[in-house]
Amino acid sequence: MIRKYQPLDLETLRQITVICFEGVSIDKNIEDRFGVISGVDWKQRKMSHIDDDAKANPEGIFVVEIDGELVGYITTRINHWTKIGGIPNLAVHPKFQRRGFGKQLIETALAYLEEAGMLYARIETLEQNQLGSTFYPKMGFDEVARQVHYIRPL
Ligand SMILES: CC(C)(COP(=O)(O)OP(=O)(O)OC[C@H]1O[C@@H](n2cnc3c(N)ncnc32)[C@H](O)[C@@H]1OP(=O)(O)O)[C@@H](O)C(=O)NCCC(=O)NCCS
């Protein structure tokens, strides 16, 4: 069942995030190269992105609940000026992947963004995330750019 996010869900969403993004996170790549920075590990940094999503637009977060257990979520952003909405984060627990929940979450988010008056929806993924080249085009997204991320010590 897909339902709207409630604030009590946040801790579980943070946990799902660190499980799901292990192999597909810029923060994890940075840690692999430079180690933990200033006592804040990649998991804490990545979880803070979900905190940001929950602060920015809690109304636009949807979760998958199976037998009372949260197993996935999607977050969104609205911009009434540009009319381009965003999907910053999406994850489904590995035990529940490949059952169509990811697709349902994207469909739910797209319907929400459209209802909110957005004309386009943006989503980003890493080249190392093989899903990007399959899943998102299948969901109707067109690739418009590739970005490269750099970091250096100071
Ligand atoms: C992306 C994610 C949310 C998809 O969730 P899901 O519930 O497995 O998605 P679905 O079952 O709806 O599958 C959607 C499509 O994704 C692709 N896909 C999903 N898992 C895949 C895998 N292991 N290998 C190849 N393709 C895969 C397939 O095209 C699939 O469609 P199909 O089953 O009809 O072939 C999930 O894989 C995940 O949490 N990944 C880690 C976090 C992440 O990458 N988030 C997105 C960051 S941009």
The ligand as an SDF file (V2000), in Angstrom:
LIG
                    3D

 48 50  0  0  0  0  0  0  0  0999 V2000
   15.4750    2.2700   -7.6310 C   0  0  0  0  0  0  0  0  0  0  0  0
   14.5970    1.3810   -6.7530 C   0  0  0  0  0  0  0  0  0  0  0  0
   13.8150    2.2990   -5.8250 C   0  0  0  0  0  0  0  0  0  0  0  0
   13.6410    0.5870   -7.6380 C   0  0  0  0  0  0  0  0  0  0  0  0
   12.7490   -0.0910   -6.7770 O   0  0  0  0  0  0  0  0  0  0  0  0
   11.9610   -1.4350   -7.2100 P   0  0  0  0  0  0  0  0  0  0  0  0
   10.8260   -1.5620   -6.2570 O   0  0  0  0  0  0  0  0  0  0  0  0
   12.8850   -2.5580   -7.3340 O   0  0  0  0  0  0  0  0  0  0  0  0
   11.4420   -1.0060   -8.6340 O   0  0  0  0  0  0  0  0  0  0  0  0
   10.4700   -1.8510   -9.5870 P   0  0  0  0  0  0  0  0  0  0  0  0
   10.2310   -3.2230   -9.0440 O   0  0  0  0  0  0  0  0  0  0  0  0
    9.3020   -0.9910   -9.8670 O   0  0  0  0  0  0  0  0  0  0  0  0
   11.3850   -2.0070  -10.8700 O   0  0  0  0  0  0  0  0  0  0  0  0
   11.4540   -0.9510  -11.7610 C   0  0  0  0  0  0  0  0  0  0  0  0
   12.4410   -1.2450  -12.8690 C   0  0  0  0  0  0  0  0  0  0  0  0
   13.7500   -0.9600  -12.4250 O   0  0  0  0  0  0  0  0  0  0  0  0
   14.6520   -1.8410  -13.0940 C   0  0  0  0  0  0  0  0  0  0  0  0
   15.3130   -2.6580  -12.0640 N   0  0  0  0  0  0  0  0  0  0  0  0
   14.9810   -2.7300  -10.7470 C   0  0  0  0  0  0  0  0  0  0  0  0
   15.8650   -3.5240  -10.1020 N   0  0  0  0  0  0  0  0  0  0  0  0
   16.7670   -3.9290  -11.0220 C   0  0  0  0  0  0  0  0  0  0  0  0
   17.9220   -4.7510  -10.9800 C   0  0  0  0  0  0  0  0  0  0  0  0
   18.3420   -5.3200   -9.8400 N   0  0  0  0  0  0  0  0  0  0  0  0
   18.6040   -4.9500  -12.1220 N   0  0  0  0  0  0  0  0  0  0  0  0
   18.2140   -4.3870  -13.2840 C   0  0  0  0  0  0  0  0  0  0  0  0
   17.1020   -3.6050  -13.3900 N   0  0  0  0  0  0  0  0  0  0  0  0
   16.4010   -3.3670  -12.2700 C   0  0  0  0  0  0  0  0  0  0  0  0
   13.8490   -2.6960  -14.0240 C   0  0  0  0  0  0  0  0  0  0  0  0
   13.7990   -2.0230  -15.2540 O   0  0  0  0  0  0  0  0  0  0  0  0
   12.5140   -2.6710  -13.3380 C   0  0  0  0  0  0  0  0  0  0  0  0
   11.4510   -2.9140  -14.1800 O   0  0  0  0  0  0  0  0  0  0  0  0
   11.0320   -4.4450  -14.4700 P   0  0  0  0  0  0  0  0  0  0  0  0
   10.9700   -5.1340  -13.1400 O   0  0  0  0  0  0  0  0  0  0  0  0
    9.7180   -4.2690  -15.1510 O   0  0  0  0  0  0  0  0  0  0  0  0
   12.1170   -4.9860  -15.3410 O   0  0  0  0  0  0  0  0  0  0  0  0
   15.4580    0.3860   -5.9250 C   0  0  0  0  0  0  0  0  0  0  0  0
   16.1970   -0.4350   -6.8150 O   0  0  0  0  0  0  0  0  0  0  0  0
   16.4190    1.0460   -4.9630 C   0  0  0  0  0  0  0  0  0  0  0  0
   16.0570    1.4030   -3.8520 O   0  0  0  0  0  0  0  0  0  0  0  0
   17.6900    1.1930   -5.3750 N   0  0  0  0  0  0  0  0  0  0  0  0
   18.7250    1.7450   -4.5200 C   0  0  0  0  0  0  0  0  0  0  0  0
   18.5400    3.2210   -4.3200 C   0  0  0  0  0  0  0  0  0  0  0  0
   18.4800    3.9600   -5.6290 C   0  0  0  0  0  0  0  0  0  0  0  0
   19.2080    3.6610   -6.5650 O   0  0  0  0  0  0  0  0  0  0  0  0
   17.5820    4.9560   -5.6880 N   0  0  0  0  0  0  0  0  0  0  0  0
   17.4320    5.7910   -6.8340 C   0  0  0  0  0  0  0  0  0  0  0  0
   18.5240    6.7900   -6.8460 C   0  0  0  0  0  0  0  0  0  0  0  0
   18.4500    7.8410   -8.2350 S   0  0  0  0  0  0  0  0  0  0  0  0
  1  2  1  0
  2  3  1  0
  2  4  1  0
  2 36  1  0
  4  5  1  0
  5  6  1  0
  6  7  2  0
  6  8  1  0
  6  9  1  0
  9 10  1  0
 10 11  2  0
 10 12  1  0
 10 13  1  0
 13 14  1  0
 14 15  1  0
 15 16  1  0
 15 30  1  0
 16 17  1  0
 17 18  1  0
 17 28  1  0
 18 19  1  0
 18 27  1  0
 19 20  2  0
 20 21  1  0
 21 22  1  0
 21 27  2  0
 22 23  1  0
 22 24  2  0
 24 25  1  0
 25 26  2  0
 26 27  1  0
 28 29  1  0
 28 30  1  0
 30 31  1  0
 31 32  1  0
 32 33  2  0
 32 34  1  0
 32 35  1  0
 36 37  1  0
 36 38  1  0
 38 39  2  0
 38 40  1  0
 40 41  1  0
 41 42  1  0
 42 43  1  0
 43 44  2  0
 43 45  1  0
 45 46  1  0
 46 47  1  0
 47 48  1  0
M  END
$$$$
